[in-house]
Amino acid sequence: MVTSKATAEHYEWGTKCEGWRLLNRSDVSVIHERMPPGTQESRHYHMKARQFFFILSGTATMEMGVESHSLSERQGIEIPPGIPHQIFNRSAIDLEFLVISSPTTIGDRVTT
C-alpha cells in the first residue's frame, strides 16, 4: 500500500512538533517527524524497541547515553533498547527525520 504524509495518521507532540505514522505495525513502525527550531524531545529509553533515526533535512543533536552526536541530512544513528536518548533541534530551521522502530515503541517508552 502506498502511503504519504497526506494520508498517514498525524499527531502532535512536545511544543509544536508533529509526526506522521507511515507504517504502524506491532513488529515495526516508520514515522516521519518534524521539529521546529529550538525544540527537543524528553529524555527516555525503550525497553524492547531498537530505533534508527535518519535525518531528511536540517541538523539534529542526539544525546545517547553520555555521548552527543550531531547529525546532518542523509545521516542516521541507531539507538539500542535500554539506552537513554534525547533529540534536539538547536538549529534555526525545521528538522525533519524518519524514525524506524522494531518492535513498535507504543507502550515501550520509559521517561528518565
N, C-alpha and C positions, 0 to 999 in steps of 0.2 A: 504494500500500500504506500502511495506517495504521501508525504507529509511536509508541512512547511510551518513557519511562524504564523501564517494566516489561518491555518486550520488546527494547529496544536492547542492543547489546553494551556491557558495563560494564568499566571499567578503573580502576585506582588509580594515582596519580602523586604525587610530592613527599611531603609529610608529611600524610597523611590527606585528601588531595584526591582527587576522583574525577570521572569523566566517563562519558557515555553517547553512543555513536555513533548518532545518529538517522538520518543519511544518510551512507553511506560509499562514495563512488564516486571514480574516478580524477580526474574533472573538477571535483568539488565535494564538500565534506563539511560536515555540520552536527553540532556536538557541544554537548551540554548539560553544563556543568561546575559543580562545587561546590567552593568553597574555604572551610575553616573560618577563624575569626578568627586573625590573626597569621601567615597563610601567604603564600607567594609562589612564583612560577614562576622558573626560571632565565632569565637574560637571554640572548636568542637572536635570530636572524633567519631568514627563509626566502628561499632563492634564487629561487624561482618563484612561490610562493603569495602571494596577496593575501588578507588576512583582515579580517573585520568582527566586532567584539566587541559584543554587545548585552546590557546588564545587565537581568536579570529581577528580582532582589531583592538588597538590600544596596548597598554602595558600594565601588567599585573605584578603585585608583590605578594608572594605566597610565603607565609611563615609556616614551617613544617617542623614540629619538634622544637629544637633550639636554633635551627637554621632559617635563613631568609633568602629567597630566590627572586630575582627579577626576571619576568617572562615577557617576551615581545611577541609580536604577530608571528604565527606559524611555529611557535614553540609550545611544548607541553611538559607536564610533570605528573608522575604517578604518586598517589597517596595510599600507602598500605593501611589495612584495618588497624585500629588502635593507636594511630599516630595523630596527636592533636595538630590541627591546622586552621589557618585563617587566611582568606584572600582579601586584599586591599586594592582599591583604585586610588593611587596617590597622584595620578596624572591630571591634566587639565581637560581631557577628553573622555568620552564614554569608553568603557571596557566591555567588550563582548567576547564570550568564550563558550565552548562546549564543555560539559562535564558528563563523562560516561561513568556509570557506577554498576558494579556487579558484586552481589545482587543489588536490588534497589536499596536506596537509603531510607525509604519510608519506614518509620518506626525503629530506625537503627542509629539515630543521632543522639550523642551524649554531649551536652554543653559543659565546658570546663571553666 
